[in-house]
Amino acid sequence: MSIDLSQFYEVFFEESFEGLDAMEAELLNLVPGEEDSETINTIFRAAHSIKGGSGTFGFNSVADFTHVLETLLDQIREGSRDLTAEHVNLLLKSVDCLRALLRALQAEQQPDLTEADELRIKFEEILGMRAASKVAEPVQEPLSENSINTFQIDFKPHHHLFKTGNEPLYMISELAELGDLETQAFQDAVPDITDLAPEDCFLSWRFFLTTEKDQSCIEEIFEWVEDDADITITLCGGLFGDEVAVNAAPSTQVETDNKNEKAATKPDAEVKKVSAVKSTTTNTESTSIRVGIDKVDSLINMVGELVITQAMLTQLGEQEITEATIASLQEGLAQLAHNTRDLQESVMRIRMLPISFVFSRFPRLVRDISQKLDKQVELKLLGEQTELDKTVMEKISDPMVHLVRNSLDHGLETVDKRVAAGKNPVGTVTLNAFHQGGNIVIEIMDDGQGLNTTKIREKAIKNGLISEADDLSDNEVNELIFLPGFSTADQVSDLSGRGVGMDVVRRNIEALSGSVEVSSAPGVGSTFTIRLPLTLAILDGQLVRVAEHTYIIPLISIIESLQIDITKVSRVGKDLDVLRLRDEYIPILRLYSIFNHQGAIETLDKTLLVVVESDNQKIGLLVDDLLSQQQVVIKSLEANYQKVDGVSGATILGDGRVSLIVDISGLIKLSGLRKPGSQELIIESKANLEAS
């Protein structure tokens, strides 16, 4: 019987990536000379599992590469070799290399083995195997004159073998590919059915293999279960004796069952094996999520409550309509609304993951960059259990990486400069996450030199972003670093100075309906603050009416709503009105004009204005009426229709109508208010307005 292994590929990839994450985390904790055995064992087990799984699925490039680093780890854990800093660096590079190999296979691409081969040579030099590595395919010496030998292989798995994910059938199939195989199974250890534990292995086998291959080829098949079974390989030298009792399927049958998998043992065929995995994208976002049993239990309880309420409403629907039944029906509908809301919250909790999944990548990043910059850095992680939506988490990772790199490169000083300034020679970068209202706040803080406000201002003037006459506060000057193409780096490097980056950070965060701002103090340090919604699936919105249409404005963007006092309205240019609100001038955008609606209220006096904020800029949206506030489920327009400027998505209201969700940043762009290449709005100065 042939088993389709492709159904297990995605599980293998996800578990392998988790194993690599565990390896990396433990390697970062290793201090040569102070390592503990449990840490080494954890790293070894992760490598061992990846090697075994990749070998089972025929991903030989991964299995072969993992084998050599596993050998080094095995010597270290047995105490026959001391751990050095070079070992740690090589093992960390190997983690990166394995990730690249696995991602290529997952994306159905041929893995690039260049780096793997280079690292393998370095490991072999350490292990004293370098001479053997010069030969691509070592020639095996024949064990007998005719090069055909028979081996007796006794294979007795430990009871827990199945729990390690290993399957004897696959090993038997691999043995059959080496030559003529006969198999004897021993069942005497199988207990009575009343005492049988189905997850345990009670069988053992004896194989007789006639082959031209040498013993090392047999050992390779069993190497990933050598700790989970008793294995003895004996050279018999000739054909089977008549006294051997054989109870096995003919080797030709085994070969027939596995004829479609033979090609997988060849390196060039690895990608063909992965082709059964249906992959629509080549990104590395996880397609599954692990959920705590408490969240599942809560969901089941909510569904149970919903079923009870539904049964009650069904029963009421079958009764004669009276005042009493109407009252009961109203009570049942209220209970249904309550249950639905609880169910919604339970479902949303399933998508919520601790931000430690993002934070966990930064110890390695900080270590590598600090070594490259010759700086001493301590990374502090706070609020790691703060939860946010999985989708938000996956998309915020890259902007955070750029901000941390910026703190390491621009923010923290070198050891000499810190000592000269009377600071601790070890700089500190702190990542902090916490909930605030309906948002999550992420802070990236460093105790470095702070932003050079003078230099930023000079560069902005040189680039024509501001003029000498502009009177900007230090905070306003610091915000200029988020403008496209802005950089104060004197030299271009692979870390900074290419004129791109911070504007992309802001744009990516705003795409998540979030915001980013910076605060800094000279000689004290800088703090970048990111504010994000907890989820992108549900939005708290304010429903507004424009002509006969209903739009939704995100509550997170609304500052206030008011009636316009026409005496405080001024005209700027040909067609832009601004409202003087306290000490600010708010440009008024007419939604009916932007979206081309007829029949809306066009006069400004006593008309409703919703003041919103985006990119630290305030604007007013002219609407006919304010309706209710409610949570709405966001539906993507791009996935179901196409991208629409000024609209971030849509939802279905209770009456079945479709309502569009307003994109504030997109509206500003549509209106032409923003200066090209700038966050500043095109509004005349306050002095000119007051003079008018």
C-alpha positions as CSV (number, residue, x, y, z in Angstrom):
1,M,0.0,0.0,0.0
2,S,1.4,3.4,-1.0
3,I,0.9,6.4,1.4
4,D,0.7,9.9,0.0
5,L,3.1,11.8,2.2
6,S,2.2,15.2,0.7
7,Q,-0.7,15.6,3.1
8,F,1.9,15.9,5.9
9,Y,4.2,18.5,4.3
10,E,2.7,21.6,5.7
11,V,2.7,20.1,9.2
12,F,6.4,19.2,8.7
13,F,7.3,22.7,7.5
14,E,5.5,24.5,10.4
15,E,7.1,22.2,13.0
16,S,10.5,22.6,11.4
17,F,10.2,26.4,11.5
18,E,9.2,26.2,15.2
19,G,12.2,23.9,15.8
20,L,14.5,26.5,14.2
21,D,13.0,29.2,16.3
22,A,13.7,27.1,19.4
23,M,17.3,26.5,18.2
24,E,17.9,30.1,17.6
25,A,16.5,31.2,21.0
26,E,18.6,28.7,22.9
27,L,21.8,29.5,20.9
28,L,21.4,33.1,21.8
29,N,21.4,32.1,25.4
30,L,24.6,30.1,25.1
31,V,27.7,31.4,26.7
32,P,30.8,29.3,25.8
33,G,32.2,27.7,29.0
34,E,28.9,28.3,30.9
35,E,26.5,26.3,28.8
36,D,24.2,23.8,30.5
37,S,23.4,20.3,29.2
38,E,19.6,21.0,28.9
39,T,20.1,23.9,26.6
40,I,22.5,21.8,24.4
41,N,20.0,18.9,24.4
42,T,17.1,21.2,23.4
43,I,19.2,22.4,20.4
44,F,20.2,18.9,19.5
45,R,16.6,17.6,19.7
46,A,15.4,20.3,17.4
47,A,18.1,19.5,14.8
48,H,17.5,15.8,15.2
49,S,13.7,16.2,14.6
50,I,14.3,18.3,11.5
51,K,16.8,15.8,10.1
52,G,14.5,12.9,10.7
53,G,11.5,14.5,9.2
54,S,13.3,15.8,6.1
55,G,14.8,12.4,5.6
56,T,11.3,10.7,5.8
57,F,9.9,13.1,3.2
58,G,12.9,12.8,0.9
59,F,14.2,16.3,1.4
60,N,17.8,15.1,1.3
61,S,19.4,18.5,1.0
62,V,18.0,19.4,4.4
63,A,18.7,16.0,6.0
64,D,22.3,15.9,4.8
65,F,23.1,19.4,5.9
66,T,21.4,18.9,9.3
67,H,23.4,15.7,9.8
68,V,26.8,17.4,10.0
69,L,25.7,20.1,12.5
70,E,23.9,17.4,14.6
71,T,27.2,15.5,14.8
72,L,28.9,18.6,16.3
73,L,26.1,19.1,18.7
74,D,26.3,15.4,19.7
75,Q,30.0,15.7,20.5
76,I,29.3,18.9,22.6
77,R,26.5,17.4,24.6
78,E,28.6,14.2,25.3
79,G,31.5,16.4,26.5
80,S,34.0,15.2,23.9
81,R,34.2,18.7,22.5
82,D,34.1,22.2,24.1
83,L,31.7,24.8,22.9
84,T,33.3,27.9,21.4
85,A,32.1,31.2,20.1
86,E,32.9,30.1,16.6
87,H,30.5,27.1,17.1
88,V,27.7,29.4,18.2
89,N,28.1,31.7,15.2
90,L,28.2,28.8,12.8
91,L,25.2,27.2,14.3
92,L,23.3,30.5,14.1
93,K,24.2,30.8,10.4
94,S,23.1,27.2,10.0
95,V,19.7,28.1,11.4
96,D,19.4,30.8,8.7
97,C,20.5,28.4,6.0
98,L,18.0,25.8,7.0
99,R,15.2,28.3,7.0
100,A,16.2,29.3,3.5
101,L,16.3,25.7,2.3
102,L,12.9,24.9,3.9
103,R,11.2,28.0,2.5
104,A,12.5,27.2,-1.0
105,L,11.0,23.7,-0.7
106,Q,7.8,25.0,0.8
107,A,7.5,27.4,-2.2
108,E,8.2,24.5,-4.6
109,Q,11.5,25.9,-5.7
110,Q,14.9,24.3,-6.1
111,P,17.0,25.1,-3.0
112,D,20.2,27.0,-3.4
113,L,22.8,24.9,-1.8
114,T,25.8,27.3,-2.1
115,E,25.7,28.5,1.5
116,A,24.9,25.0,2.8
117,D,27.9,23.6,1.1
118,E,30.2,26.4,2.5
119,L,28.9,25.8,6.0
120,R,29.2,22.1,5.6
121,I,32.9,22.5,4.8
122,K,33.5,24.6,7.9
123,F,31.7,22.0,10.1
124,E,33.8,19.2,8.5
125,E,37.0,21.1,9.2
126,I,36.0,21.4,12.9
127,L,35.1,17.7,13.0
128,G,38.3,16.6,11.2
129,M,36.3,15.3,8.2
130,R,37.5,17.9,5.7
131,A,39.5,15.4,3.6
132,A,36.4,13.3,3.0
133,S,34.4,16.4,2.0
134,K,36.7,17.0,-1.0
135,V,35.2,14.0,-2.8
136,A,31.6,14.5,-3.9
137,E,30.7,10.8,-4.1
138,P,33.1,8.6,-2.1
139,V,33.8,5.2,-3.8
140,Q,32.7,2.4,-1.5
141,E,35.1,-0.6,-1.2
142,P,33.3,-3.9,-2.0
143,L,32.8,-6.2,0.9
144,S,33.2,-9.3,-1.2
145,E,34.5,-10.2,-4.6
146,N,31.2,-10.1,-6.4
147,S,30.1,-6.8,-4.5
148,I,26.8,-8.4,-3.6
149,N,26.2,-9.1,0.1
150,T,23.4,-10.1,2.4
151,F,22.8,-8.2,5.7
152,Q,20.7,-9.3,8.6
153,I,19.0,-6.3,10.2
154,D,17.3,-6.7,13.6
155,F,15.0,-3.7,14.3
156,K,13.2,-3.5,17.6
157,P,11.5,-0.1,18.1
158,H,11.0,1.3,21.6
159,H,7.3,1.6,22.6
160,H,7.3,5.4,22.1
161,L,8.5,5.3,18.4
162,F,5.2,6.4,16.9
163,K,5.0,9.4,19.3
164,T,8.2,10.7,17.7
165,G,6.5,10.9,14.3
166,N,8.5,8.0,12.8
167,E,6.9,5.2,10.8
168,P,8.6,1.8,10.2
169,L,6.8,1.4,6.9
170,Y,8.8,4.2,5.4
171,M,12.1,2.6,6.5
172,I,11.1,-0.7,5.0
173,S,10.3,1.1,1.8
174,E,13.8,2.7,1.8
175,L,15.4,-0.7,2.5
176,A,13.6,-2.2,-0.4
177,E,15.1,0.3,-2.7
178,L,18.6,-0.9,-1.8
179,G,18.1,-4.4,-3.2
180,D,16.2,-7.6,-2.6
181,L,14.4,-7.5,0.8
182,E,12.6,-10.1,2.9
183,T,11.0,-9.3,6.1
184,Q,10.1,-11.2,9.3
185,A,7.7,-9.5,11.8
186,F,7.6,-10.6,15.5
187,Q,4.3,-10.2,17.2
188,D,4.9,-12.0,20.5
189,A,5.3,-8.7,22.4
190,V,1.8,-7.5,21.4
191,P,-0.4,-7.5,24.5
192,D,-4.0,-8.7,24.8
193,I,-6.5,-6.3,23.1
194,T,-7.8,-5.2,26.5
195,D,-4.3,-4.0,27.5
196,L,-3.3,-2.7,24.0
197,A,-2.2,1.0,23.8
198,P,-2.8,1.9,20.2
199,E,-0.3,4.8,20.3
200,D,2.6,2.4,21.3
201,C,4.7,0.1,19.1
202,F,4.9,-3.5,20.1
203,L,6.2,-5.1,16.8
204,S,9.8,-5.8,15.9
205,W,11.3,-6.9,12.7
206,R,14.2,-8.9,11.2
207,F,15.2,-8.0,7.6
208,F,17.4,-9.8,5.2
209,L,18.7,-7.5,2.5
210,T,20.8,-8.6,-0.5
211,T,22.4,-5.5,-2.0
212,E,25.4,-4.0,-3.8
213,K,25.4,-1.1,-1.3
214,D,27.6,-1.1,1.8
215,Q,26.5,-1.0,5.4
216,S,26.7,2.8,5.7
217,C,23.7,3.1,3.3
218,I,21.6,0.9,5.7
219,E,22.7,2.9,8.7
220,E,21.6,6.1,7.1
221,I,18.0,4.8,6.9
222,F,17.9,4.2,10.6
223,E,20.0,7.1,11.8
224,W,17.1,9.3,12.8
225,V,15.6,6.5,15.0
226,E,18.8,5.3,16.5
227,D,17.8,6.8,19.9
228,D,14.3,5.3,19.7
229,A,15.1,1.7,18.8
230,D,17.5,-1.2,19.2
231,I,19.2,-1.8,15.8
232,T,21.7,-4.5,14.9
233,I,23.2,-4.9,11.4
234,T,25.1,-8.1,10.7
235,L,26.9,-9.1,7.5
236,C,25.7,-12.6,6.5
237,G,27.9,-12.9,3.4
238,G,25.6,-15.2,1.4
239,L,22.0,-16.1,0.5
240,F,19.5,-17.0,3.2
241,G,19.7,-20.4,4.8
242,D,16.8,-22.8,4.5
243,E,16.3,-22.7,8.2
244,V,15.2,-19.1,8.2
245,A,11.4,-18.7,8.6
246,V,10.3,-15.8,6.4
247,N,6.9,-14.1,6.8
248,A,6.9,-11.2,4.5
249,A,5.6,-9.6,1.3
250,P,7.8,-10.2,-1.7
251,S,10.3,-7.4,-2.3
252,T,8.8,-6.8,-5.7
253,Q,5.5,-5.8,-4.1
254,V,7.3,-3.4,-1.8
255,E,9.1,-1.9,-4.8
256,T,5.8,-1.6,-6.7
257,D,4.2,0.2,-3.9
258,N,7.0,2.7,-3.8
259,K,7.9,3.1,-7.4
260,N,6.5,6.6,-7.4
261,E,8.7,7.7,-4.5
262,K,12.0,6.4,-5.7
263,A,12.8,9.6,-7.5
264,A,12.5,11.5,-4.3
265,T,15.8,10.1,-3.0
266,K,17.6,12.0,-5.7
267,P,18.5,15.7,-4.9
268,D,17.1,16.9,-8.3
269,A,13.7,15.5,-7.5
270,E,13.1,17.2,-4.2
271,V,11.0,19.9,-5.7
272,K,8.8,17.4,-7.5
273,K,7.9,15.9,-4.1
274,V,6.8,19.2,-2.8
275,S,4.7,19.9,-5.8
276,A,1.7,18.3,-4.1
277,V,1.6,21.2,-1.7
278,K,-0.7,23.8,-3.1
279,S,0.9,27.1,-2.4
280,T,-0.6,30.3,-3.8
281,T,2.1,32.6,-2.5
282,T,5.8,32.4,-1.6
283,N,5.6,34.5,1.6
284,T,6.3,33.0,4.9
285,E,3.1,33.9,6.7
286,S,1.8,31.0,8.7
287,T,-1.4,29.4,7.3
288,S,-2.4,27.9,10.7
289,I,-2.6,29.0,14.3
290,R,-2.2,27.2,17.6
291,V,-5.1,27.9,20.0
292,G,-5.1,27.3,23.7
293,I,-7.7,24.8,24.9
294,D,-9.3,27.4,27.2
295,K,-10.2,29.5,24.1
296,V,-11.7,26.4,22.4
297,D,-13.7,25.5,25.5
298,S,-15.0,29.1,25.6
299,L,-16.1,28.9,22.0
300,I,-17.8,25.6,22.6
301,N,-19.7,27.0,25.5
302,M,-20.8,30.0,23.5
303,V,-22.1,27.8,20.7
304,G,-24.0,25.8,23.3
305,E,-25.7,28.9,24.6
306,L,-26.5,29.9,21.1
307,V,-28.2,26.6,20.4
308,I,-30.3,26.9,23.5
309,T,-31.4,30.4,22.5
310,Q,-32.2,29.2,19.0
311,A,-34.3,26.3,20.3
312,M,-36.2,28.8,22.6
313,L,-37.0,31.1,19.7
314,T,-38.1,28.2,17.5
315,Q,-40.5,27.1,20.2
316,L,-41.9,30.6,20.5
317,G,-42.4,30.8,16.8
318,E,-44.7,27.8,16.9
319,Q,-46.9,29.3,19.6
320,E,-50.0,31.5,19.1
321,I,-49.0,35.2,18.9
322,T,-50.1,37.0,22.1
323,E,-48.7,39.8,24.2
324,A,-46.9,37.3,26.4
325,T,-45.3,35.5,23.4
326,I,-44.2,38.9,21.9
327,A,-42.6,39.8,25.2
328,S,-40.8,36.4,25.4
329,L,-39.8,36.8,21.8
330,Q,-38.2,40.2,22.5
331,E,-36.4,38.7,25.5
332,G,-35.2,35.8,23.4
333,L,-33.9,38.2,20.7
334,A,-32.1,40.2,23.3
335,Q,-30.5,37.0,24.5
336,L,-29.6,36.1,21.0
337,A,-27.8,39.4,20.5
338,H,-25.9,38.8,23.7
339,N,-24.9,35.3,22.7
340,T,-23.9,36.5,19.3
341,R,-21.7,39.3,20.8
342,D,-20.1,36.8,23.2
343,L,-19.5,34.3,20.3
344,Q,-17.9,37.1,18.2
345,E,-15.5,38.0,21.1
346,S,-14.6,34.3,21.6
347,V,-13.9,33.9,17.9
348,M,-11.8,37.0,17.8
349,R,-9.8,35.8,20.8
350,I,-8.8,32.7,18.8
351,R,-6.9,35.0,16.4
352,M,-5.2,36.9,19.2
353,L,-1.6,35.9,19.9
354,P,1.0,37.2,22.3
355,I,3.3,39.7,20.7
356,S,6.2,37.6,21.9
357,F,5.9,35.9,18.5
358,V,7.2,39.1,17.0
359,F,9.6,40.1,19.9
360,S,11.3,36.7,19.6
361,R,13.1,37.6,16.4
362,F,14.9,40.6,17.8
363,P,17.5,39.0,20.2
364,R,19.2,37.6,17.1
365,L,18.8,40.8,15.1
366,V,20.3,42.9,17.9
367,R,23.1,40.4,18.5
368,D,24.2,40.4,14.8
369,I,23.9,44.1,14.2
370,S,25.7,45.1,17.4
371,Q,28.6,42.8,16.5
372,K,28.7,44.4,13.0
373,L,28.7,47.9,14.4
374,D,31.1,47.0,17.3
375,K,28.6,48.2,19.9
376,Q,27.6,46.7,23.2
377,V,23.8,46.4,23.4
378,E,21.3,45.0,25.9
379,L,17.8,44.2,24.6
380,K,14.9,44.4,27.1
381,L,11.5,43.0,26.2
382,L,8.5,44.2,28.1
383,G,4.8,43.2,27.7
384,E,5.6,40.1,25.8
385,Q,2.2,38.6,26.6
386,T,0.2,41.5,25.2
387,E,-2.1,40.1,22.6
388,L,-3.0,41.3,19.2
389,D,-4.5,40.0,16.0
390,K,-2.4,37.5,14.1
391,T,-2.8,39.4,10.8
392,V,-1.7,42.7,12.4
393,M,1.2,40.8,14.1
394,E,2.5,39.4,10.8
395,K,2.4,42.8,9.1
396,I,4.0,44.9,11.9
397,S,7.1,42.8,12.1
398,D,9.0,44.5,9.2
399,P,8.4,48.1,10.3
400,M,9.5,47.1,13.8
401,V,12.7,45.6,12.3
402,H,13.5,48.9,10.6
403,L,12.9,50.9,13.7
404,V,15.1,48.7,15.8
405,R,17.9,48.8,13.2
406,N,17.6,52.6,13.2
407,S,18.0,52.7,17.0
408,L,21.1,50.4,16.8
409,D,22.7,52.3,13.9
410,H,21.7,56.0,14.5
411,G,20.6,56.0,18.1
412,L,23.1,54.1,20.2
413,E,26.7,55.4,20.4
414,T,29.9,53.4,20.3
415,V,31.4,52.3,23.6
416,D,34.1,55.0,23.5
417,K,31.5,57.8,23.0
418,R,29.2,56.4,25.7
419,V,32.1,56.3,28.2
420,A,33.1,59.8,27.3
421,A,29.6,61.0,27.9
422,G,29.5,59.3,31.3
423,K,27.1,56.6,30.2
424,N,27.1,52.9,30.7
425,P,29.2,51.4,27.9
426,V,26.4,48.9,27.2
427,G,23.5,50.6,25.4
428,T,19.9,49.6,25.9
429,V,17.2,49.0,23.4
430,T,13.8,48.4,24.9
431,L,10.7,46.9,23.2
432,N,7.5,47.5,25.2
433,A,3.9,46.6,24.3
434,F,0.7,47.4,26.2
435,H,-3.0,47.9,25.6
436,Q,-4.5,51.4,25.6
437,G,-8.2,51.6,25.0
438,G,-9.0,49.6,21.9
439,N,-5.5,49.8,20.6
440,I,-2.1,48.2,21.2
441,V,0.8,50.5,21.7
442,I,4.3,49.3,20.8
443,E,7.3,51.4,21.9
444,I,10.9,51.1,20.6
445,M,13.1,53.0,23.0
446,D,16.9,53.5,23.2
447,D,19.2,55.3,25.6
448,G,21.4,56.7,22.9
449,Q,22.2,60.2,21.7
450,G,18.8,61.1,20.5
451,L,17.8,62.7,17.2
452,N,20.1,65.5,15.9
453,T,17.3,68.1,15.4
454,T,19.7,70.7,14.0
455,K,21.0,68.3,11.4
456,I,17.5,67.2,10.5
457,R,16.4,70.8,10.0
458,E,19.5,71.6,7.9
459,K,18.9,68.6,5.6
460,A,15.2,69.4,5.3
461,I,16.0,72.9,4.2
462,K,18.7,71.7,1.8
463,N,16.1,69.2,0.2
464,G,13.5,72.0,-0.1
465,L,11.1,70.3,2.4
466,I,11.0,73.4,4.6
467,S,12.3,76.9,4.3
468,E,14.5,79.0,6.6
469,A,11.5,81.0,7.6
470,D,9.5,78.0,8.9
471,D,9.1,78.2,12.7
472,L,9.0,74.5,13.7
473,S,9.2,73.0,17.2
474,D,11.7,70.3,17.9
475,N,9.0,67.6,17.7
476,E,7.8,69.0,14.3
477,V,11.4,68.9,13.0
478,N,11.9,65.3,14.3
479,E,8.7,64.3,12.4
480,L,10.5,65.2,9.1
481,I,12.4,61.9,9.3
482,F,9.2,60.2,8.0
483,L,9.2,62.1,4.7
484,P,10.0,60.1,1.6
485,G,13.8,60.1,0.7
486,F,14.8,61.8,3.9
487,S,18.1,60.6,5.5
488,T,20.8,62.2,7.6
489,A,23.3,59.5,7.2
490,D,26.7,60.7,5.9
491,Q,27.5,57.4,4.3
492,V,25.5,54.8,2.5
493,S,25.6,51.4,4.2
494,D,23.6,48.2,4.2
495,L,21.9,49.4,7.4
496,S,21.0,53.0,6.5
497,G,21.6,56.0,4.4
498,R,19.8,55.0,1.2
499,G,17.2,57.6,1.5
500,V,14.4,55.1,1.9
501,G,12.9,53.5,4.9
502,M,11.2,55.7,7.5
503,D,8.5,56.9,5.1
504,V,7.9,53.2,4.2
505,V,7.6,52.4,7.9
506,R,4.9,55.1,8.3
507,R,3.1,54.0,5.2
508,N,3.0,50.4,6.2
509,I,1.8,51.2,9.7
510,E,-0.9,53.5,8.3
511,A,-2.0,50.7,6.0
512,L,-2.9,48.8,9.2
513,S,-5.0,51.8,10.3
514,G,-2.2,52.7,12.8
515,S,0.1,55.6,13.5
516,V,3.7,56.2,14.4
517,E,5.4,59.1,16.1
518,V,8.8,59.9,17.5
519,S,10.0,61.7,20.6
520,S,13.6,62.5,21.4
521,A,15.9,64.2,24.0
522,P,19.5,65.0,23.2
523,G,21.9,62.7,25.0
524,V,19.0,60.8,26.6
525,G,17.6,58.7,23.8
526,S,14.6,58.3,21.4
527,T,11.3,56.6,21.5
528,F,9.2,55.5,18.5
529,T,5.6,54.9,19.4
530,I,3.4,52.7,17.2
531,R,-0.4,52.6,17.8
532,L,-2.4,49.9,16.1
533,P,-5.9,48.5,16.2
534,L,-6.1,45.1,18.0
535,T,-7.7,43.5,14.9
536,L,-8.2,44.3,11.2
537,A,-11.3,42.1,11.0
538,I,-13.7,44.2,13.1
539,L,-14.0,48.0,13.3
540,D,-15.7,50.4,15.7
541,G,-17.3,52.9,13.4
542,Q,-19.5,56.0,13.3
543,L,-22.2,55.8,10.6
544,V,-22.9,59.0,8.8
545,R,-25.3,60.0,6.0
546,V,-24.2,61.8,2.9
547,A,-27.2,62.5,0.6
548,E,-28.9,59.1,0.4
549,H,-25.7,57.1,1.2
550,T,-24.4,55.7,4.4
551,Y,-20.6,55.8,5.1
552,I,-18.6,54.6,8.1
553,I,-15.9,56.6,9.7
554,P,-13.5,54.7,12.0
555,L,-14.0,55.9,15.5
556,I,-10.3,55.7,16.2
557,S,-9.8,58.6,13.7
558,I,-12.6,60.9,15.0
559,I,-11.6,63.7,17.4
560,E,-15.0,65.4,17.7
561,S,-18.2,66.3,15.9
562,L,-19.7,69.8,15.8
563,Q,-22.0,72.2,14.1
564,I,-20.2,74.7,11.9
565,D,-20.2,78.3,13.0
566,I,-20.1,80.1,9.6
567,T,-18.4,83.2,11.2
568,K,-15.3,81.0,11.9
569,V,-15.0,79.8,8.3
570,S,-12.5,81.3,5.9
571,R,-11.9,80.7,2.2
572,V,-8.4,79.7,1.0
573,G,-7.7,79.9,-2.7
574,K,-10.6,79.1,-5.0
575,D,-12.5,76.3,-3.4
576,L,-11.1,75.4,0.0
577,D,-12.9,76.4,3.2
578,V,-11.2,76.2,6.6
579,L,-12.7,76.3,10.0
580,R,-11.0,78.1,12.8
581,L,-11.3,75.6,15.7
582,R,-9.6,77.0,18.8
583,D,-6.0,77.8,17.6
584,E,-6.1,75.5,14.6
585,Y,-7.4,75.8,11.0
586,I,-9.2,72.7,9.9
587,P,-9.7,72.2,6.1
588,I,-13.3,71.2,5.2
589,L,-13.7,68.3,2.8
590,R,-17.2,67.9,1.2
591,L,-17.8,64.2,1.0
592,Y,-20.7,64.7,-1.5
593,S,-18.3,66.4,-3.9
594,I,-15.5,63.8,-3.5
595,F,-17.8,60.9,-4.1
596,N,-20.0,62.7,-6.6
597,H,-23.4,62.5,-4.8
598,Q,-26.4,64.6,-5.6
599,G,-28.9,66.0,-3.1
600,A,-26.6,66.5,-0.2
601,I,-26.6,69.6,2.1
602,E,-24.2,72.1,0.6
603,T,-24.5,75.1,2.9
604,L,-22.0,75.3,5.7
605,D,-23.9,77.2,8.3
606,K,-25.2,74.9,11.1
607,T,-24.1,71.8,9.0
608,L,-22.4,68.9,10.8
609,L,-18.7,68.5,10.6
610,V,-16.8,65.4,11.7
611,V,-13.2,66.4,12.7
612,V,-10.8,63.5,12.0
613,E,-7.0,63.0,12.2
614,S,-4.6,61.2,10.0
615,D,-0.8,61.5,9.7
616,N,-0.9,64.0,12.6
617,Q,-3.1,66.3,10.4
618,K,-6.7,67.3,11.2
619,I,-9.4,67.7,8.6
620,G,-13.2,68.1,8.7
621,L,-15.6,65.9,6.9
622,L,-18.9,67.6,5.9
623,V,-21.9,65.2,6.5
624,D,-25.7,65.5,6.4
625,D,-26.3,63.5,9.6
626,L,-24.7,61.4,12.3
627,L,-26.3,58.0,12.7
628,S,-25.4,55.2,15.1
629,Q,-22.1,53.9,16.3
630,Q,-21.5,50.1,15.9
631,Q,-19.0,47.4,15.3
632,V,-18.8,46.3,11.7
633,V,-17.1,43.4,10.0
634,I,-14.6,44.6,7.4
635,K,-14.9,43.2,3.9
636,S,-12.0,43.8,1.5
637,L,-12.9,45.7,-1.7
638,E,-9.7,44.6,-3.4
639,A,-10.5,40.9,-2.9
640,N,-14.2,41.3,-4.0
641,Y,-14.1,44.2,-6.5
642,Q,-11.1,46.5,-6.9
643,K,-9.1,49.1,-5.1
644,V,-11.1,52.3,-4.6
645,D,-9.3,55.5,-3.6
646,G,-10.6,57.1,-0.4
647,V,-12.3,53.8,0.7
648,S,-10.5,51.2,2.9
649,G,-13.2,48.5,2.8
650,A,-16.9,47.8,3.0
651,T,-19.4,46.2,5.3
652,I,-23.0,44.9,5.3
653,L,-25.4,46.8,7.5
654,G,-28.3,45.2,9.4
655,D,-30.8,46.0,6.7
656,G,-28.6,44.3,4.1
657,R,-27.2,47.4,2.4
658,V,-23.5,47.8,1.7
659,S,-21.8,50.7,3.4
660,L,-18.3,51.9,2.5
661,I,-15.6,52.5,5.1
662,V,-13.9,55.9,4.7
663,D,-10.1,55.9,4.4
664,I,-9.0,59.3,5.9
665,S,-5.5,59.3,4.4
666,G,-6.9,58.3,1.0
667,L,-9.4,61.2,1.2
668,I,-6.7,63.7,1.8
669,K,-4.8,62.3,-1.2
670,L,-7.9,62.5,-3.4
671,S,-8.6,66.0,-2.4
672,G,-5.2,67.2,-3.4
673,L,-4.6,68.8,0.0
674,R,-1.2,67.3,0.7
675,K,2.0,68.8,-0.8
676,P,3.8,66.3,-3.0
677,G,6.5,64.4,-1.1
678,S,5.3,65.9,2.2
679,Q,3.0,65.3,5.1
680,E,2.1,69.0,5.2
681,L,-1.3,70.2,4.0
682,I,-1.6,73.0,1.4
683,I,-3.1,75.7,3.7
684,E,-1.9,79.3,3.8
685,S,-0.2,80.5,6.9
686,K,-2.2,81.5,10.0
687,A,-1.2,85.2,9.5
688,N,-2.6,85.3,6.0
689,L,-5.9,83.6,7.2
690,E,-6.3,86.0,10.1
691,A,-5.6,89.0,7.7
692,S,-8.4,87.8,5.5
